[in-house]
């Protein structure tokens, strides 16, 4: 499965964790989770839903709905999607993963959107991983800027400066979140140390998302 397909499935499971939704409403809410620049078409949403139904993670419930103006005969079937017990378990499994895939650009926002259902140590590991990744980028970008300073026109330099400032702001934001999480962890777990961040490189491989894949490898 592509990385985009995997993050779409996580977003669907997360939204259905709150309440059953029909396709149109689900697509609308996905835009809020995935962002305007990753709008989901029905052409990609419904194949993803079918795949989740086939794996037993969601179910379809058909309900008749009035079609057309009053006085016109006919009914149309509206499909509502609902999370199964297996789907809830799968969602929790995905949300417990703290490897690089959870903090990279394409996935971090979706994981963060459902942080309320993740444990404190998972939140901390993902936040720390994201910050470490961005700090690496900052170092590389600053070095690149120094090397190209004399050969870069003012507009390219300004665009590069804007990118650096945006990344620096996100690093500061992440640091504030990390400190808040650590303070909360110390309050609820007195006498213990908050979990340390996992290394950015050489991270422990994540478990496959499909239970059948796990059983095949065991």
C-alpha positions in Angstrom: 0.0 0.0 0.0 1.2 3.5 -0.8 2.1 5.9 2.0 -0.8 8.1 1.0 -3.2 5.2 1.1 -2.0 4.2 4.6 -2.5 7.6 6.0 -6.0 7.9 4.4 -7.0 4.7 6.1 -5.7 6.0 9.4 -7.7 9.2 9.0 -10.9 7.2 8.1 -10.6 4.9 11.1 -10.0 7.9 13.3 -13.0 9.8 12.1 -15.3 6.8 12.4 -14.0 6.2 15.9 -16.2 9.2 17.0 -19.4 8.3 15.1 -20.7 6.5 12.0 -20.6 8.7 8.9 -21.8 8.5 5.3 -19.4 9.0 2.4 -20.2 12.6 1.7 -19.7 13.7 5.4 -16.7 11.5 5.8 -15.0 13.2 2.7 -15.8 16.6 4.1 -14.2 15.9 7.5 -11.2 14.2 5.8 -10.4 17.5 4.2 -10.1 19.1 7.6 -7.8 16.3 8.9 -5.7 15.9 5.7 -5.6 19.6 4.8 -6.9 21.5 1.8 -3.8 20.6 -0.3 -4.6 16.9 0.0 -8.3 16.9 -0.9 -9.8 13.4 -1.1 -11.8 12.6 -4.2 -14.6 10.0 -4.1 -12.5 8.1 -6.6 -9.9 7.5 -3.9 -12.2 7.5 -0.9 -14.6 4.7 -1.9 -11.8 2.2 -2.9 -10.3 2.8 0.5 -13.6 2.2 2.2 -14.1 -1.0 0.3 -10.7 -2.2 1.4 -11.5 -1.5 5.1 -14.9 -3.3 4.8 -13.2 -6.3 3.2 -10.7 -6.5 6.1 -13.5 -6.3 8.7 -12.5 -3.0 10.2 -15.6 -1.1 9.2 -19.2 -2.1 8.2 -21.7 -0.6 5.8 -25.3 0.2 6.9 -27.8 0.9 4.2 -30.7 3.2 4.9 -33.3 4.5 2.5 -33.5 8.2 1.9 -36.2 10.2 0.1 -35.0 11.1 -3.4 -36.1 14.2 -5.3 -38.9 16.7 -4.6 -42.0 15.8 -2.7 -44.5 13.8 -4.7 -41.9 12.0 -6.8 -41.7 8.3 -6.2 -38.5 6.5 -5.6 -35.9 5.8 -2.8 -32.2 5.9 -2.8 -29.9 4.0 -0.5 -27.6 6.0 1.7 -24.6 4.1 3.0 -23.3 4.8 6.5 -19.9 3.5 7.6 -19.3 2.4 11.1 -16.2 1.2 12.9 -16.1 -2.5 14.1 -14.4 -3.8 17.3 -11.6 -5.0 15.0 -11.4 -1.6 13.4 -11.0 0.1 16.8 -8.2 -2.3 17.7 -6.5 -1.6 14.4 -6.8 2.2 14.9 -5.2 1.9 18.4 -2.4 -0.3 16.9 -1.7 2.4 14.2 -1.8 5.2 16.8 0.7 3.4 19.0 3.3 3.4 16.3 6.1 6.0 16.9 8.6 5.3 14.1 9.6 7.7 11.4 6.4 7.3 9.4 4.5 9.0 12.2 6.5 12.2 12.2 7.3 12.7 8.6 5.5 15.5 6.7 2.8 13.4 5.1 1.7 11.7 8.3 2.4 13.9 11.3 -0.6 16.1 10.9 -3.0 13.1 10.9 -1.4 11.5 13.9 -1.5 14.8 15.7 -5.2 15.3 14.9 -5.9 12.1 16.9 -3.4 12.7 19.7 -6.3 12.7 22.2 -6.6 8.9 21.7 -2.8 8.2 22.0 -1.0 7.6 25.3 1.3 10.2 26.7 4.5 8.3 25.9 3.4 7.9 22.3 2.7 11.6 22.0 6.1 12.4 23.4 8.0 10.1 21.1 6.3 11.4 18.0 6.8 15.0 19.0 10.4 14.4 19.9 10.9 12.6 16.6 9.3 15.4 14.6 11.4 18.0 16.3 14.6 16.1 15.7 13.8 15.7 12.0 13.1 19.4 11.6 16.3 20.3 13.5 18.2 18.1 11.0 16.6 20.0 8.1 17.4 23.4 9.7 21.1 22.4 10.0 21.2 21.2 6.4 19.4 24.3 5.1 21.6 26.7 7.0 24.7 25.0 5.6 23.3 25.1 2.1 22.4 28.8 2.5 26.0 29.6 3.5 27.4 27.7 0.5 25.1 29.4 -2.0 24.9 32.9 -0.5 26.9 34.6 -3.2 25.3 32.8 -6.1 21.6 33.2 -5.1 19.4 36.1 -6.2 17.5 38.1 -3.7 14.1 36.5 -4.3 15.5 32.9 -4.0 17.3 34.0 -0.8 14.1 35.5 0.6 12.1 32.4 -0.2 14.8 30.3 1.6 14.7 32.7 4.6 10.9 32.3 4.8 11.3 28.5 4.8 13.8 28.6 7.5 11.7 30.9 9.7 8.7 28.7 9.2 10.6 25.6 10.3 12.1 27.4 13.3 8.6 28.4 14.4 7.5 24.8 14.2 10.5 23.7 16.2 9.6 26.2 18.9 6.0 25.1 18.9 7.0 21.4 19.2 9.3 22.3 22.1 6.4 23.9 23.9 4.2 20.9 23.3 7.0 18.6 24.5 7.5 20.5 27.7 3.7 20.5 28.3 3.5 16.8 27.8 6.5 16.1 30.0 5.0 18.3 32.8 1.7 16.4 32.6 3.6 13.1 32.6 5.5 14.0 35.7 2.2 15.0 37.4 0.4 11.8 36.6 3.4 9.6 37.1 5.3 11.0 40.1 8.8 9.6 40.6 9.2 8.4 37.0 11.0 9.9 34.1 9.2 10.8 30.9 10.0 8.5 27.9 13.1 9.4 25.9 12.8 10.1 22.2 13.6 7.3 19.8 16.5 7.9 17.4 15.6 9.5 14.1 17.8 7.0 12.2 17.8 3.3 12.7 14.4 3.3 14.3 12.7 0.1 15.3 10.7 -1.2 12.3 7.0 -0.6 12.7 4.6 -3.5 12.8 2.6 -4.2 9.6 -0.9 -2.7 9.7 -2.7 -5.8 8.7 -2.9 -8.5 11.4 -2.7 -11.2 8.7 0.7 -9.8 7.6 1.9 -10.2 11.2 0.8 -13.8 11.5 2.5 -14.7 8.2 5.8 -13.4 9.5 5.6 -15.1 12.9 
